[in-house]
Amino acid sequence: MQALDRMWSRAQAEGAVRPDVTSGDFALLLARVLRPLPNLPDGVGDPERSLAIVLDGLRDSTPTPLPGRGPTVDSLDVP
């Protein structure tokens, strides 16, 4: 997970992603977006579309302030 931290820090330093989103936030978002939902009809719930929407929202362009504090990647290390 340290590689994700480094990648995320570089992206923030370049202004490519929001400064208030942590690498832990990003890891949780990916897990939630890429998990398939059961019983959806064919053609509904395309994970690529969902991921594109999430990634667009991560861009650093006049974001809405986020509530609370984002998790670190290390805090996601669950047994």
MOQUI-V377188 format. One record per residue. N is the residue number from 1. RES is the residue in one small letter. PHI is phi in degrees with one decimal (NA if undefined). PSI is psi in whole degrees, 0 to 359 (999 if undefined). OMEGA is omega in radians with two decimals (999 if undefined). Layout:
n=[N,N]
res=[RES,RES]
phi=[PHI,PHI]
psi=[PSI,PSI]
omega=[OMEGA,OMEGA]
This chain:
n=[1,2,3,4,5,6,7,8,9,10,11,12,13,14,15,16,17,18,19,20,21,22,23,24,25,26,27,28,29,30,31,32,33,34,35,36,37,38,39,40,41,42,43,44,45,46,47,48,49,50,51,52,53,54,55,56,57,58,59,60,61,62,63,64,65,66,67,68,69,70,71,72,73,74,75,76,77,78,79]
res=[m,q,a,l,d,r,m,w,s,r,a,q,a,e,g,a,v,r,p,d,v,t,s,g,d,f,a,l,l,l,a,r,v,l,r,p,l,p,n,l,p,d,g,v,g,d,p,e,r,s,l,a,i,v,l,d,g,l,r,d,s,t,p,t,p,l,p,g,r,g,p,t,v,d,s,l,d,v,p]
phi=[NA,-65.4,-63.9,-64.4,-58.5,-64.7,-61.0,-65.0,-60.8,-64.0,-63.7,-67.4,-62.2,-83.4,77.2,-81.8,-134.0,-59.0,-73.6,-95.5,-102.6,-89.5,-63.9,-66.7,-56.8,-62.4,-61.3,-65.5,-60.7,-61.1,-60.8,-73.9,-73.8,-86.3,-77.3,-68.7,-91.8,-75.1,64.3,-86.2,-65.4,-55.8,85.0,-111.3,81.6,-59.9,-63.2,-65.6,-65.7,-60.5,-64.4,-61.8,-64.6,-63.5,-62.8,-63.5,-71.4,-84.7,-64.4,-86.2,-143.9,46.2,-77.3,-76.8,-57.5,-88.5,-79.2,68.2,-116.2,-74.7,-75.9,-87.6,-62.4,-61.0,-70.9,-90.0,-75.3,-102.2,-66.7]
psi=[344,330,321,318,315,315,315,317,319,317,321,318,328,355,17,336,163,138,342,5,127,166,330,319,313,316,317,319,315,316,320,321,321,353,121,143,139,153,27,143,157,137,359,139,34,117,332,321,314,317,320,320,315,313,323,323,344,347,146,81,96,61,157,136,140,144,151,192,137,150,156,161,320,327,348,358,89,150,999]
omega=[3.12,3.09,3.10,3.09,-3.13,-3.14,-3.11,3.11,3.10,-3.13,3.09,3.14,3.12,-3.13,-3.10,-3.13,-3.11,3.14,-3.09,3.09,-3.12,3.07,3.06,3.04,-3.11,3.12,3.11,3.11,3.12,3.14,-3.12,-3.10,-3.03,3.09,-3.12,3.08,-3.11,2.97,3.07,3.07,3.10,3.09,3.14,3.09,3.12,-3.11,3.11,3.11,-3.14,3.13,3.12,3.12,3.14,-3.11,3.10,3.13,3.13,-3.13,-3.09,3.13,3.14,-3.12,2.99,3.12,-3.13,3.07,3.04,-3.13,-3.12,3.13,2.96,3.09,-3.13,-3.14,3.13,-3.11,-3.10,-3.14,999]
